[in-house]
Amino acid sequence: MYTIYGIANCNTVKKALTWLDEQGISYQFHDYKKKGLNREKLDAWLQQEPWDKLVNRAGMTWRQLSEPEKAAAGTPEGATELMLQKTSVIKRPLLEDERGKVVALGFSEKVYGELLS
């Protein structure tokens, strides 16, 4: 079973969840806003994906950061702290398999179809 991480009101997450439902693929949804995210999980992702790929610089959360906050997030340590404090800055959805492997970051029907079919 897959776990999909994100925020329930994110349109991209909604598209991914709808696609998974339509394909009959089992998953659990982990909402950052409701359940948070611990350092161990984030560290596991950072071992698989570069920190600058995990930070969503196109989203509203990033745009609302002050310039000093953005600058502080320009290092692996700063980005990690930012993602723990403001989970909505993490690129979403993040799809993880049952072993904790990051399968996909973001959503594309084509990519999901290739990976999960």
C-alpha positions in Angstrom: 0.0 0.0 0.0 1.2 3.5 -0.8 1.1 6.5 1.4 0.5 9.9 -0.2 1.6 13.0 1.7 0.2 16.4 1.2 -2.5 18.9 2.2 -6.2 18.1 1.6 -7.1 21.4 0.0 -4.2 21.3 -2.5 -5.6 20.9 -6.0 -2.6 18.8 -7.2 -3.1 16.5 -4.2 -6.8 16.2 -5.1 -6.0 15.3 -8.7 -3.5 12.6 -7.5 -6.0 11.2 -5.0 -8.7 11.1 -7.7 -6.4 9.4 -10.1 -5.4 6.7 -7.5 -9.1 6.1 -6.7 -10.0 5.8 -10.4 -7.2 3.3 -10.9 -8.2 1.3 -7.9 -4.8 1.7 -6.2 -4.8 1.4 -2.4 -3.3 4.2 -0.4 -3.3 6.1 2.9 -3.5 9.8 2.9 -1.3 11.7 5.3 -2.3 15.3 5.7 0.6 17.5 6.9 -1.8 20.1 8.3 -3.6 17.6 10.5 -0.9 15.0 11.3 2.3 17.0 11.0 5.6 15.5 10.0 8.4 14.3 12.1 12.1 14.8 11.6 12.8 11.0 11.1 10.4 10.9 8.1 11.8 14.1 6.6 15.4 12.8 7.1 14.4 9.5 5.3 13.1 11.5 2.3 16.2 13.7 2.3 18.3 10.6 1.9 16.4 9.9 -1.3 15.7 13.3 -2.7 17.8 16.5 -2.7 16.5 19.1 -0.2 16.1 21.7 -3.0 13.8 19.3 -4.9 11.6 18.8 -1.7 11.1 22.5 -1.2 8.2 23.9 -3.3 9.3 27.3 -4.4 6.3 27.8 -6.6 3.7 27.6 -3.8 1.9 30.3 -1.8 3.7 29.3 1.4 7.1 30.0 -0.2 5.9 33.3 -1.7 4.7 34.5 1.7 8.1 33.9 3.4 10.3 36.9 4.2 13.5 37.3 2.3 15.5 36.3 5.4 13.4 33.1 5.7 14.0 32.3 2.1 17.7 32.9 2.5 17.9 30.7 5.6 16.2 27.9 3.5 19.1 28.0 1.1 21.1 25.4 2.9 20.2 21.7 3.7 19.9 22.5 7.4 17.8 25.6 6.9 15.5 23.9 4.4 15.0 21.0 6.8 14.0 23.4 9.6 11.7 25.3 7.3 10.0 22.1 6.1 9.5 20.9 9.7 8.0 24.3 10.7 6.0 25.0 7.6 5.1 21.6 6.1 3.0 23.2 3.4 6.3 24.3 1.8 7.1 20.6 1.0 6.5 19.8 -2.7 3.3 17.7 -2.9 2.0 15.2 -3.3 4.8 12.9 -2.2 4.0 9.3 -2.9 5.8 6.7 -0.8 5.7 2.9 -1.1 5.3 0.5 1.8 9.1 0.3 2.3 9.3 4.1 2.7 10.8 4.7 -0.8 9.8 7.9 -2.4 8.0 6.8 -5.6 7.0 10.2 -7.0 7.2 13.9 -6.1 4.5 16.0 -7.5 1.7 14.6 -9.7 1.6 13.8 -13.4 -0.9 11.2 -14.8 1.8 10.0 -17.2 4.4 9.5 -14.5 1.9 7.8 -12.1 0.7 5.6 -14.9 4.2 4.5 -15.8 5.2 3.9 -12.2 2.0 2.3 -10.8 0.5 0.4 -13.7 
